[in-house]
Amino acid sequence: MRYFILLFVFLALQSEGQNQVFLFSYFTGNGQDGLHLAYSKDGLNWHALNDGKSMVAPTVGEDKLMRDPFILQGKDGLFHMVWTSSWN
């Protein structure tokens, strides 16, 4: 849970224009270990959160993968994430 709080702090800072922080969502390997996040203050130098370990384990889909994660702020102001959960 604390990782989600950290995620929302980064996103809130970015959305309010305070000390710009970029958040990058990614996967490693085949996506079987889940969501990874990194941050950057300049868009060039990135630092993995959680010591490079997965933040969220995949639990949905037949193959239990979390590939190609994408986070977007909707018109409703909420942040949404989608990802690929299977090869099928």
N, C-alpha and C positions, 0 to 999 in steps of 0.2 A: 504494500500500500504506500509506503514512503516514497517509492520510485515514481508512482503516479503523481504524488504531490510535487515532487521535484520537476517532473515533466510539465505540469500545469504552471509552475512558477516560471519556467523558461518560456513557455508559450505566452503567458501573461505579460512578461517583460517585453517580448518581441511585439506583441499586439499594441502595447501602449507606447512603443517607441523609446522606452527607457533603456539606456545601455544595451544597445542592440545585441541580441543573442540569437544564433541560428541553431536549430535542432535538426538533426539528420537521423532518420530511421533507416535501418538496414538489417540484412540477415547475413549469416555466415554459412559456409558449407552448403548443404541442401535445404536449409531452413528448418531442420528438425529440432534445433534447440531454442528457437523462438525469436522474439524481438530484441534487437540491439539498438542503442541510442548513443549518439555522440553530439557534442556541442562545439560551437566555434563563436568567437567574438568578432572575427574578421572574415569568415567565409573561406579562409585558406588553411588555417591550422585547426585541426579537429582533435578532440579529446573524448575518448570513449567513456561513457558513464558505467558505473557498476563494475569497474576494473575489466571492462570488455566482456563481461558475462551477460547472458541473456537476462532481460528485464521481465519478460512474460513468456511462459511456456505455451506452445500451441496445444489447444484442447479440442478444436473443432475440425471437421472434415475427416474423410476416410483415411488420408495419409498423415494427418496430424503435423502439417507443415505450416510455417509462417514465412512465406516468401514475398518479396516485393512490397513491404509495408509502406503505406502512404498515409500521411496525416494532413488533413485539410480543415481549415476553419470555415464553417458553413455560414450562410447569410443569417442564420439564427444566432450566431455568435459562439456556438458550441464547436468543439473540435471533434472530428470524426476520423476514424482510421479504418482502412480496408487493406486486405492482403490476400494473396493466393494461398489456398489451404490444401491444394491437391494437384496432382498432375492430370487429373481427369476433368 
